Amino acid sequence: MWAAGILGVGNMRTKELVYGALLTALALLIPLAFGGFLSIMIPPFSATLASHLPVMIAMLISPQVAIMVGLGSSLGFLIKLGPIIAARAAIHAIFGAVGAIIVKRGFSFGTALLITLPVHAVGEALIVLPFGFSLQKAGLVIGVGTALHHLIDAAIAVTIVVSIGLVQKAAKDKH
C-alpha cells in the first residue's frame, strides 16, 4: 500500500488506474516475451523494439500512470536482461512523467515526445556510468542509440494513438 501512496494511486480515477494497469502489464510483457528476441544489440547498446510504447502512451493519461508504467518496464527488464538494462529502463518513469506533464500543460503528444527525447537519451547515458561505462561509450553509444530508438518508438506510438483516437479523447477529457 505504501507504493500506492508514493505514486499517488489513491488520487487516480478508476479509469486511469485500469489503463495504467493494462499499460504496465504490456510494459512487463514486452521485455519478458520479446527481450533478446526483438532486440537490437550493438554492445554496449541494446534496444528492444516497441519497449517505449506503453510509457509513451501513458503520457496521455497522467504523470502517475507514466511513472507506474515506467517502473513496470524496469522490472520486466530486470527479470529478463539484468540490472544495467533495468537501470536504463527506470529512466522510462522519468521521461514518461515529464512527457505527461507536458501533455497536461496543453502541448501535443508529438511535441511531448520530442521534448522528452533528450531527457530520455541523456538519462540512459548517465545511468550506466556507475556500471563502469566510459563517458564516450555512455554518450555516443547509449545516448545516441537511445535517441534513435526513442524516435522510432515515438513514430509508432503516434501512429497507434492517432489510429485509435486517443489524442482526441485526451483533449475531450481535459475540457
MODELLER restraints for C-alpha pairs under 7 A, 6 or more apart:
rsr = mdl.restraints
at = mdl.atoms
rsr.add(forms.Gaussian(group=physical.xy_distance, feature=features.Distance(at['CA:4:A'], at['CA:10:A']), mean=6.45, stdev=0.5))
rsr.add(forms.Gaussian(group=physical.xy_distance, feature=features.Distance(at['CA:7:A'], at['CA:64:A']), mean=5.75, stdev=0.5))
rsr.add(forms.Gaussian(group=physical.xy_distance, feature=features.Distance(at['CA:8:A'], at['CA:64:A']), mean=6.45, stdev=0.5))
rsr.add(forms.Gaussian(group=physical.xy_distance, feature=features.Distance(at['CA:16:A'], at['CA:61:A']), mean=6.48, stdev=0.5))
rsr.add(forms.Gaussian(group=physical.xy_distance, feature=features.Distance(at['CA:20:A'], at['CA:58:A']), mean=6.95, stdev=0.5))
rsr.add(forms.Gaussian(group=physical.xy_distance, feature=features.Distance(at['CA:20:A'], at['CA:65:A']), mean=5.19, stdev=0.5))
rsr.add(forms.Gaussian(group=physical.xy_distance, feature=features.Distance(at['CA:20:A'], at['CA:69:A']), mean=6.58, stdev=0.5))
rsr.add(forms.Gaussian(group=physical.xy_distance, feature=features.Distance(at['CA:23:A'], at['CA:54:A']), mean=5.24, stdev=0.5))
rsr.add(forms.Gaussian(group=physical.xy_distance, feature=features.Distance(at['CA:23:A'], at['CA:69:A']), mean=6.18, stdev=0.5))
rsr.add(forms.Gaussian(group=physical.xy_distance, feature=features.Distance(at['CA:24:A'], at['CA:68:A']), mean=6.79, stdev=0.5))
rsr.add(forms.Gaussian(group=physical.xy_distance, feature=features.Distance(at['CA:24:A'], at['CA:69:A']), mean=4.42, stdev=0.5))
rsr.add(forms.Gaussian(group=physical.xy_distance, feature=features.Distance(at['CA:24:A'], at['CA:72:A']), mean=5.37, stdev=0.5))
rsr.add(forms.Gaussian(group=physical.xy_distance, feature=features.Distance(at['CA:26:A'], at['CA:54:A']), mean=6.55, stdev=0.5))
rsr.add(forms.Gaussian(group=physical.xy_distance, feature=features.Distance(at['CA:27:A'], at['CA:51:A']), mean=6.80, stdev=0.5))
rsr.add(forms.Gaussian(group=physical.xy_distance, feature=features.Distance(at['CA:27:A'], at['CA:54:A']), mean=5.67, stdev=0.5))
rsr.add(forms.Gaussian(group=physical.xy_distance, feature=features.Distance(at['CA:27:A'], at['CA:69:A']), mean=6.34, stdev=0.5))
rsr.add(forms.Gaussian(group=physical.xy_distance, feature=features.Distance(at['CA:27:A'], at['CA:72:A']), mean=5.90, stdev=0.5))
rsr.add(forms.Gaussian(group=physical.xy_distance, feature=features.Distance(at['CA:27:A'], at['CA:73:A']), mean=4.63, stdev=0.5))
rsr.add(forms.Gaussian(group=physical.xy_distance, feature=features.Distance(at['CA:28:A'], at['CA:72:A']), mean=5.61, stdev=0.5))
rsr.add(forms.Gaussian(group=physical.xy_distance, feature=features.Distance(at['CA:28:A'], at['CA:73:A']), mean=5.20, stdev=0.5))
rsr.add(forms.Gaussian(group=physical.xy_distance, feature=features.Distance(at['CA:28:A'], at['CA:75:A']), mean=6.92, stdev=0.5))
rsr.add(forms.Gaussian(group=physical.xy_distance, feature=features.Distance(at['CA:28:A'], at['CA:76:A']), mean=4.53, stdev=0.5))
rsr.add(forms.Gaussian(group=physical.xy_distance, feature=features.Distance(at['CA:30:A'], at['CA:51:A']), mean=6.08, stdev=0.5))
rsr.add(forms.Gaussian(group=physical.xy_distance, feature=features.Distance(at['CA:31:A'], at['CA:76:A']), mean=5.55, stdev=0.5))
rsr.add(forms.Gaussian(group=physical.xy_distance, feature=features.Distance(at['CA:31:A'], at['CA:77:A']), mean=5.50, stdev=0.5))
rsr.add(forms.Gaussian(group=physical.xy_distance, feature=features.Distance(at['CA:31:A'], at['CA:80:A']), mean=6.52, stdev=0.5))
rsr.add(forms.Gaussian(group=physical.xy_distance, feature=features.Distance(at['CA:32:A'], at['CA:76:A']), mean=5.82, stdev=0.5))
rsr.add(forms.Gaussian(group=physical.xy_distance, feature=features.Distance(at['CA:32:A'], at['CA:80:A']), mean=5.68, stdev=0.5))
rsr.add(forms.Gaussian(group=physical.xy_distance, feature=features.Distance(at['CA:35:A'], at['CA:48:A']), mean=5.94, stdev=0.5))
rsr.add(forms.Gaussian(group=physical.xy_distance, feature=features.Distance(at['CA:35:A'], at['CA:80:A']), mean=6.73, stdev=0.5))
rsr.add(forms.Gaussian(group=physical.xy_distance, feature=features.Distance(at['CA:38:A'], at['CA:48:A']), mean=5.57, stdev=0.5))
rsr.add(forms.Gaussian(group=physical.xy_distance, feature=features.Distance(at['CA:38:A'], at['CA:49:A']), mean=5.80, stdev=0.5))
rsr.add(forms.Gaussian(group=physical.xy_distance, feature=features.Distance(at['CA:39:A'], at['CA:46:A']), mean=6.63, stdev=0.5))
rsr.add(forms.Gaussian(group=physical.xy_distance, feature=features.Distance(at['CA:39:A'], at['CA:47:A']), mean=5.29, stdev=0.5))
rsr.add(forms.Gaussian(group=physical.xy_distance, feature=features.Distance(at['CA:39:A'], at['CA:48:A']), mean=4.11, stdev=0.5))
rsr.add(forms.Gaussian(group=physical.xy_distance, feature=features.Distance(at['CA:39:A'], at['CA:49:A']), mean=6.10, stdev=0.5))
rsr.add(forms.Gaussian(group=physical.xy_distance, feature=features.Distance(at['CA:40:A'], at['CA:46:A']), mean=5.48, stdev=0.5))
rsr.add(forms.Gaussian(group=physical.xy_distance, feature=features.Distance(at['CA:40:A'], at['CA:47:A']), mean=5.13, stdev=0.5))
rsr.add(forms.Gaussian(group=physical.xy_distance, feature=features.Distance(at['CA:40:A'], at['CA:48:A']), mean=6.37, stdev=0.5))
rsr.add(forms.Gaussian(group=physical.xy_distance, feature=features.Distance(at['CA:41:A'], at['CA:47:A']), mean=6.61, stdev=0.5))
rsr.add(forms.Gaussian(group=physical.xy_distance, feature=features.Distance(at['CA:45:A'], at['CA:141:A']), mean=6.13, stdev=0.5))
rsr.add(forms.Gaussian(group=physical.xy_distance, feature=features.Distance(at['CA:45:A'], at['CA:142:A']), mean=5.39, stdev=0.5))
rsr.add(forms.Gaussian(group=physical.xy_distance, feature=features.Distance(at['CA:45:A'], at['CA:145:A']), mean=6.80, stdev=0.5))
rsr.add(forms.Gaussian(group=physical.xy_distance, feature=features.Distance(at['CA:47:A'], at['CA:149:A']), mean=6.87, stdev=0.5))
rsr.add(forms.Gaussian(group=physical.xy_distance, feature=features.Distance(at['CA:50:A'], at['CA:153:A']), mean=5.68, stdev=0.5))
rsr.add(forms.Gaussian(group=physical.xy_distance, feature=features.Distance(at['CA:52:A'], at['CA:153:A']), mean=6.10, stdev=0.5))
rsr.add(forms.Gaussian(group=physical.xy_distance, feature=features.Distance(at['CA:53:A'], at['CA:153:A']), mean=6.20, stdev=0.5))
rsr.add(forms.Gaussian(group=physical.xy_distance, feature=features.Distance(at['CA:53:A'], at['CA:157:A']), mean=5.64, stdev=0.5))
rsr.add(forms.Gaussian(group=physical.xy_distance, feature=features.Distance(at['CA:54:A'], at['CA:69:A']), mean=6.77, stdev=0.5))
rsr.add(forms.Gaussian(group=physical.xy_distance, feature=features.Distance(at['CA:55:A'], at['CA:66:A']), mean=5.48, stdev=0.5))
rsr.add(forms.Gaussian(group=physical.xy_distance, feature=features.Distance(at['CA:55:A'], at['CA:69:A']), mean=5.58, stdev=0.5))
rsr.add(forms.Gaussian(group=physical.xy_distance, feature=features.Distance(at['CA:55:A'], at['CA:70:A']), mean=5.78, stdev=0.5))
rsr.add(forms.Gaussian(group=physical.xy_distance, feature=features.Distance(at['CA:55:A'], at['CA:92:A']), mean=6.68, stdev=0.5))
rsr.add(forms.Gaussian(group=physical.xy_distance, feature=features.Distance(at['CA:55:A'], at['CA:96:A']), mean=5.73, stdev=0.5))
rsr.add(forms.Gaussian(group=physical.xy_distance, feature=features.Distance(at['CA:56:A'], at['CA:96:A']), mean=6.30, stdev=0.5))
rsr.add(forms.Gaussian(group=physical.xy_distance, feature=features.Distance(at['CA:56:A'], at['CA:157:A']), mean=6.75, stdev=0.5))
rsr.add(forms.Gaussian(group=physical.xy_distance, feature=features.Distance(at['CA:57:A'], at['CA:157:A']), mean=6.71, stdev=0.5))
rsr.add(forms.Gaussian(group=physical.xy_distance, feature=features.Distance(at['CA:58:A'], at['CA:65:A']), mean=5.97, stdev=0.5))
rsr.add(forms.Gaussian(group=physical.xy_distance, feature=features.Distance(at['CA:58:A'], at['CA:66:A']), mean=4.81, stdev=0.5))
rsr.add(forms.Gaussian(group=physical.xy_distance, feature=features.Distance(at['CA:59:A'], at['CA:66:A']), mean=5.58, stdev=0.5))
rsr.add(forms.Gaussian(group=physical.xy_distance, feature=features.Distance(at['CA:59:A'], at['CA:96:A']), mean=5.77, stdev=0.5))
rsr.add(forms.Gaussian(group=physical.xy_distance, feature=features.Distance(at['CA:59:A'], at['CA:97:A']), mean=6.85, stdev=0.5))
rsr.add(forms.Gaussian(group=physical.xy_distance, feature=features.Distance(at['CA:59:A'], at['CA:99:A']), mean=5.62, stdev=0.5))
rsr.add(forms.Gaussian(group=physical.xy_distance, feature=features.Distance(at['CA:59:A'], at['CA:100:A']), mean=4.01, stdev=0.5))
rsr.add(forms.Gaussian(group=physical.xy_distance, feature=features.Distance(at['CA:60:A'], at['CA:100:A']), mean=6.10, stdev=0.5))
rsr.add(forms.Gaussian(group=physical.xy_distance, feature=features.Distance(at['CA:60:A'], at['CA:103:A']), mean=6.63, stdev=0.5))
rsr.add(forms.Gaussian(group=physical.xy_distance, feature=features.Distance(at['CA:60:A'], at['CA:170:A']), mean=6.49, stdev=0.5))
rsr.add(forms.Gaussian(group=physical.xy_distance, feature=features.Distance(at['CA:62:A'], at['CA:100:A']), mean=5.51, stdev=0.5))
rsr.add(forms.Gaussian(group=physical.xy_distance, feature=features.Distance(at['CA:63:A'], at['CA:96:A']), mean=6.96, stdev=0.5))
rsr.add(forms.Gaussian(group=physical.xy_distance, feature=features.Distance(at['CA:63:A'], at['CA:97:A']), mean=4.35, stdev=0.5))
rsr.add(forms.Gaussian(group=physical.xy_distance, feature=features.Distance(at['CA:63:A'], at['CA:100:A']), mean=4.93, stdev=0.5))
rsr.add(forms.Gaussian(group=physical.xy_distance, feature=features.Distance(at['CA:63:A'], at['CA:101:A']), mean=6.18, stdev=0.5))
rsr.add(forms.Gaussian(group=physical.xy_distance, feature=features.Distance(at['CA:64:A'], at['CA:97:A']), mean=6.99, stdev=0.5))
rsr.add(forms.Gaussian(group=physical.xy_distance, feature=features.Distance(at['CA:66:A'], at['CA:93:A']), mean=6.10, stdev=0.5))
rsr.add(forms.Gaussian(group=physical.xy_distance, feature=features.Distance(at['CA:66:A'], at['CA:96:A']), mean=4.96, stdev=0.5))
rsr.add(forms.Gaussian(group=physical.xy_distance, feature=features.Distance(at['CA:66:A'], at['CA:97:A']), mean=5.40, stdev=0.5))
rsr.add(forms.Gaussian(group=physical.xy_distance, feature=features.Distance(at['CA:66:A'], at['CA:100:A']), mean=6.92, stdev=0.5))
rsr.add(forms.Gaussian(group=physical.xy_distance, feature=features.Distance(at['CA:67:A'], at['CA:93:A']), mean=4.22, stdev=0.5))
rsr.add(forms.Gaussian(group=physical.xy_distance, feature=features.Distance(at['CA:67:A'], at['CA:94:A']), mean=6.80, stdev=0.5))
rsr.add(forms.Gaussian(group=physical.xy_distance, feature=features.Distance(at['CA:67:A'], at['CA:96:A']), mean=6.37, stdev=0.5))
rsr.add(forms.Gaussian(group=physical.xy_distance, feature=features.Distance(at['CA:67:A'], at['CA:97:A']), mean=5.80, stdev=0.5))
rsr.add(forms.Gaussian(group=physical.xy_distance, feature=features.Distance(at['CA:69:A'], at['CA:93:A']), mean=6.94, stdev=0.5))
rsr.add(forms.Gaussian(group=physical.xy_distance, feature=features.Distance(at['CA:70:A'], at['CA:90:A']), mean=6.19, stdev=0.5))
rsr.add(forms.Gaussian(group=physical.xy_distance, feature=features.Distance(at['CA:70:A'], at['CA:92:A']), mean=4.61, stdev=0.5))
rsr.add(forms.Gaussian(group=physical.xy_distance, feature=features.Distance(at['CA:70:A'], at['CA:93:A']), mean=3.93, stdev=0.5))
rsr.add(forms.Gaussian(group=physical.xy_distance, feature=features.Distance(at['CA:70:A'], at['CA:96:A']), mean=6.91, stdev=0.5))
rsr.add(forms.Gaussian(group=physical.xy_distance, feature=features.Distance(at['CA:71:A'], at['CA:90:A']), mean=5.89, stdev=0.5))
rsr.add(forms.Gaussian(group=physical.xy_distance, feature=features.Distance(at['CA:71:A'], at['CA:93:A']), mean=5.85, stdev=0.5))
rsr.add(forms.Gaussian(group=physical.xy_distance, feature=features.Distance(at['CA:73:A'], at['CA:89:A']), mean=6.25, stdev=0.5))
rsr.add(forms.Gaussian(group=physical.xy_distance, feature=features.Distance(at['CA:74:A'], at['CA:86:A']), mean=4.68, stdev=0.5))
rsr.add(forms.Gaussian(group=physical.xy_distance, feature=features.Distance(at['CA:74:A'], at['CA:87:A']), mean=6.82, stdev=0.5))
rsr.add(forms.Gaussian(group=physical.xy_distance, feature=features.Distance(at['CA:74:A'], at['CA:89:A']), mean=4.66, stdev=0.5))
rsr.add(forms.Gaussian(group=physical.xy_distance, feature=features.Distance(at['CA:74:A'], at['CA:90:A']), mean=5.00, stdev=0.5))
rsr.add(forms.Gaussian(group=physical.xy_distance, feature=features.Distance(at['CA:75:A'], at['CA:86:A']), mean=6.62, stdev=0.5))
rsr.add(forms.Gaussian(group=physical.xy_distance, feature=features.Distance(at['CA:77:A'], at['CA:85:A']), mean=6.23, stdev=0.5))
rsr.add(forms.Gaussian(group=physical.xy_distance, feature=features.Distance(at['CA:77:A'], at['CA:86:A']), mean=4.90, stdev=0.5))
rsr.add(forms.Gaussian(group=physical.xy_distance, feature=features.Distance(at['CA:78:A'], at['CA:85:A']), mean=6.93, stdev=0.5))
rsr.add(forms.Gaussian(group=physical.xy_distance, feature=features.Distance(at['CA:78:A'], at['CA:86:A']), mean=4.64, stdev=0.5))
rsr.add(forms.Gaussian(group=physical.xy_distance, feature=features.Distance(at['CA:84:A'], at['CA:128:A']), mean=6.70, stdev=0.5))
rsr.add(forms.Gaussian(group=physical.xy_distance, feature=features.Distance(at['CA:87:A'], at['CA:127:A']), mean=6.58, stdev=0.5))
rsr.add(forms.Gaussian(group=physical.xy_distance, feature=features.Distance(at['CA:88:A'], at['CA:124:A']), mean=4.96, stdev=0.5))
rsr.add(forms.Gaussian(group=physical.xy_distance, feature=features.Distance(at['CA:88:A'], at['CA:127:A']), mean=6.28, stdev=0.5))
rsr.add(forms.Gaussian(group=physical.xy_distance, feature=features.Distance(at['CA:91:A'], at['CA:120:A']), mean=6.46, stdev=0.5))
rsr.add(forms.Gaussian(group=physical.xy_distance, feature=features.Distance(at['CA:91:A'], at['CA:123:A']), mean=6.12, stdev=0.5))
rsr.add(forms.Gaussian(group=physical.xy_distance, feature=features.Distance(at['CA:91:A'], at['CA:124:A']), mean=6.33, stdev=0.5))
rsr.add(forms.Gaussian(group=physical.xy_distance, feature=features.Distance(at['CA:95:A'], at['CA:116:A']), mean=5.71, stdev=0.5))
rsr.add(forms.Gaussian(group=physical.xy_distance, feature=features.Distance(at['CA:95:A'], at['CA:119:A']), mean=5.98, stdev=0.5))
rsr.add(forms.Gaussian(group=physical.xy_distance, feature=features.Distance(at['CA:95:A'], at['CA:120:A']), mean=5.58, stdev=0.5))
rsr.add(forms.Gaussian(group=physical.xy_distance, feature=features.Distance(at['CA:98:A'], at['CA:116:A']), mean=6.89, stdev=0.5))
rsr.add(forms.Gaussian(group=physical.xy_distance, feature=features.Distance(at['CA:99:A'], at['CA:112:A']), mean=5.08, stdev=0.5))
rsr.add(forms.Gaussian(group=physical.xy_distance, feature=features.Distance(at['CA:99:A'], at['CA:113:A']), mean=6.61, stdev=0.5))
rsr.add(forms.Gaussian(group=physical.xy_distance, feature=features.Distance(at['CA:99:A'], at['CA:116:A']), mean=6.03, stdev=0.5))
rsr.add(forms.Gaussian(group=physical.xy_distance, feature=features.Distance(at['CA:102:A'], at['CA:112:A']), mean=5.77, stdev=0.5))
rsr.add(forms.Gaussian(group=physical.xy_distance, feature=features.Distance(at['CA:103:A'], at['CA:109:A']), mean=6.20, stdev=0.5))
rsr.add(forms.Gaussian(group=physical.xy_distance, feature=features.Distance(at['CA:103:A'], at['CA:112:A']), mean=6.23, stdev=0.5))
rsr.add(forms.Gaussian(group=physical.xy_distance, feature=features.Distance(at['CA:110:A'], at['CA:158:A']), mean=6.90, stdev=0.5))
rsr.add(forms.Gaussian(group=physical.xy_distance, feature=features.Distance(at['CA:113:A'], at['CA:154:A']), mean=6.42, stdev=0.5))
rsr.add(forms.Gaussian(group=physical.xy_distance, feature=features.Distance(at['CA:117:A'], at['CA:147:A']), mean=6.14, stdev=0.5))
rsr.add(forms.Gaussian(group=physical.xy_distance, feature=features.Distance(at['CA:117:A'], at['CA:150:A']), mean=6.48, stdev=0.5))
rsr.add(forms.Gaussian(group=physical.xy_distance, feature=features.Distance(at['CA:121:A'], at['CA:143:A']), mean=4.63, stdev=0.5))
rsr.add(forms.Gaussian(group=physical.xy_distance, feature=features.Distance(at['CA:121:A'], at['CA:144:A']), mean=6.83, stdev=0.5))
rsr.add(forms.Gaussian(group=physical.xy_distance, feature=features.Distance(at['CA:121:A'], at['CA:146:A']), mean=5.17, stdev=0.5))
rsr.add(forms.Gaussian(group=physical.xy_distance, feature=features.Distance(at['CA:121:A'], at['CA:147:A']), mean=5.23, stdev=0.5))
rsr.add(forms.Gaussian(group=physical.xy_distance, feature=features.Distance(at['CA:122:A'], at['CA:143:A']), mean=5.78, stdev=0.5))
rsr.add(forms.Gaussian(group=physical.xy_distance, feature=features.Distance(at['CA:124:A'], at['CA:142:A']), mean=6.77, stdev=0.5))
rsr.add(forms.Gaussian(group=physical.xy_distance, feature=features.Distance(at['CA:124:A'], at['CA:143:A']), mean=6.44, stdev=0.5))
rsr.add(forms.Gaussian(group=physical.xy_distance, feature=features.Distance(at['CA:125:A'], at['CA:138:A']), mean=4.69, stdev=0.5))
rsr.add(forms.Gaussian(group=physical.xy_distance, feature=features.Distance(at['CA:125:A'], at['CA:139:A']), mean=5.38, stdev=0.5))
rsr.add(forms.Gaussian(group=physical.xy_distance, feature=features.Distance(at['CA:125:A'], at['CA:142:A']), mean=5.36, stdev=0.5))
rsr.add(forms.Gaussian(group=physical.xy_distance, feature=features.Distance(at['CA:125:A'], at['CA:143:A']), mean=4.86, stdev=0.5))
rsr.add(forms.Gaussian(group=physical.xy_distance, feature=features.Distance(at['CA:126:A'], at['CA:138:A']), mean=6.84, stdev=0.5))
rsr.add(forms.Gaussian(group=physical.xy_distance, feature=features.Distance(at['CA:128:A'], at['CA:138:A']), mean=6.62, stdev=0.5))
rsr.add(forms.Gaussian(group=physical.xy_distance, feature=features.Distance(at['CA:129:A'], at['CA:138:A']), mean=6.78, stdev=0.5))
rsr.add(forms.Gaussian(group=physical.xy_distance, feature=features.Distance(at['CA:161:A'], at['CA:167:A']), mean=6.33, stdev=0.5))
